[in-house]
Amino acid sequence: MQIARLSFLLCLILAAPAQAEIYKYVDESGQVTFTDVYRKGAKRIELPGAPAPLPAGEKAPRRTSYNPSPANFPRIDAGTQKHRDDIRRQVLQDEIAGERRNSDEARRQLALGVRLQPGERETDASYLNRVKKLRATVQQHEQNVASIQRELANLK
């Protein structure tokens, strides 16, 4: 039953039409490259059985420029925004202080964790897993600190 489902799914995937524009590009040294990414000077290759591209006049309409909010959207004054930014900055500074403490603790745990227990060897699976988890924890806290620092830099 499972094989039948997989076979049916495989047939659907293989039967799905693939569409891509293919371009032929010849560089300065005469090397010919076929690609699906347009380069300046490349020529589109017509493939038999491929759908024809839209004529130049019938291309999809361009989207109008994005306006994030309507003109009558309520605005806040600069003082209120500054107060909000100050609160956000303080929250981020509190978060980064906590993450730095967590990172220091994770490094301390790693230093303790890399020590071999009595009867344990460096090639034991339990030792390797323990050290791997501790290193991953340290790395996660360091990534969190870097992310919060980027957020803080965006506020300034």
C-alpha positions in Angstrom: 0.0 0.0 0.0 2.8 2.4 0.9 4.7 1.5 -2.3 1.5 2.3 -4.4 1.2 5.8 -2.7 4.9 6.5 -3.4 4.6 5.3 -7.0 1.5 7.5 -7.5 3.3 10.5 -6.0 6.3 9.9 -8.1 4.2 9.8 -11.3 2.5 13.1 -10.3 5.9 14.8 -9.8 7.3 13.5 -13.0 4.2 14.5 -15.0 4.2 18.0 -13.7 5.2 20.4 -16.4 8.5 22.2 -15.9 8.8 25.7 -17.2 12.0 27.6 -17.5 13.5 30.0 -20.0 16.8 28.7 -21.3 19.5 31.1 -22.4 22.7 30.6 -24.4 25.7 32.7 -23.5 29.1 32.9 -25.2 31.8 34.5 -23.2 35.0 36.3 -24.4 37.0 33.1 -24.6 34.3 31.5 -26.8 33.0 29.1 -24.1 29.3 28.4 -24.6 27.1 28.3 -21.4 23.4 27.3 -21.2 21.6 28.6 -18.2 18.2 29.6 -16.9 19.5 32.9 -15.6 19.6 35.8 -18.0 23.0 37.4 -18.6 23.7 40.5 -20.7 24.2 39.4 -24.3 22.6 36.0 -23.8 20.0 34.7 -26.3 16.8 32.9 -25.4 16.6 29.4 -26.8 13.3 28.2 -28.1 12.6 24.6 -26.9 10.2 22.4 -28.8 7.0 21.8 -26.8 7.8 24.6 -24.4 5.1 27.2 -23.8 5.6 30.4 -25.8 6.5 33.5 -23.9 4.1 36.4 -23.8 4.5 39.0 -26.5 6.2 42.2 -25.3 2.9 44.1 -25.2 1.1 41.5 -23.1 3.5 41.2 -20.2 2.0 41.2 -16.7 1.2 44.6 -15.4 3.8 46.2 -13.1 2.8 46.7 -9.5 2.4 50.2 -8.4 4.9 51.4 -5.8 4.4 50.2 -2.3 3.0 52.7 0.1 3.3 51.3 3.7 0.4 53.2 5.0 -2.4 55.4 3.6 -2.2 59.1 3.8 -4.9 59.4 6.5 -3.2 56.7 8.7 -2.8 58.0 12.2 0.8 59.1 13.0 2.5 59.5 16.3 4.6 62.4 17.4 8.4 62.2 17.6 8.4 62.4 21.4 6.1 59.3 21.7 8.3 57.4 19.2 11.4 58.3 21.1 9.8 57.1 24.3 8.9 53.8 22.6 12.4 53.4 21.2 13.9 54.1 24.7 11.7 51.4 26.2 12.7 49.0 23.4 16.4 49.8 23.9 16.1 49.2 27.7 14.4 45.8 27.1 17.1 44.8 24.6 19.8 45.9 27.0 18.2 43.8 29.7 17.9 40.8 27.3 21.6 41.1 26.3 22.7 41.3 29.9 20.8 38.1 30.6 22.1 36.3 27.5 25.7 37.3 28.4 25.2 35.8 31.9 23.7 32.7 30.2 26.6 32.5 27.8 29.2 32.8 30.7 27.4 30.0 32.6 27.3 27.8 29.5 31.0 28.3 29.0 31.6 27.4 32.6 29.5 24.3 32.2 31.4 23.4 29.0 34.7 23.8 30.9 33.4 21.4 33.6 31.8 19.1 31.0 34.9 18.5 28.9 36.6 17.0 32.0 36.6 13.2 31.8 34.7 11.3 34.4 36.3 8.4 36.2 36.5 5.5 33.7 35.4 7.7 30.8 37.4 8.1 27.6 37.4 10.9 25.0 36.1 8.4 22.4 33.0 7.3 24.4 29.7 8.3 22.8 28.3 9.7 26.1 31.3 12.0 26.5 31.1 13.2 22.9 27.4 13.8 23.1 27.7 15.7 26.4 30.5 18.0 24.9 28.5 18.4 21.7 25.4 19.6 23.6 27.4 21.9 25.8 29.2 23.5 22.8 25.8 23.9 21.0 24.5 25.7 24.0 27.4 28.1 24.1 27.1 28.8 20.4 23.3 29.4 20.7 23.9 32.0 23.5 26.6 33.7 21.5 24.3 33.9 18.5 21.6 35.4 20.7 24.0 38.0 22.0 25.0 38.9 18.4 21.3 39.1 17.3 20.4 41.4 20.1 23.5 43.6 19.4 22.2 44.0 15.8 18.8 45.0 17.1 20.4 47.6 19.3 22.5 48.9 16.5 19.3 49.4 14.4 17.8 51.6 17.1 20.7 54.1 17.2 
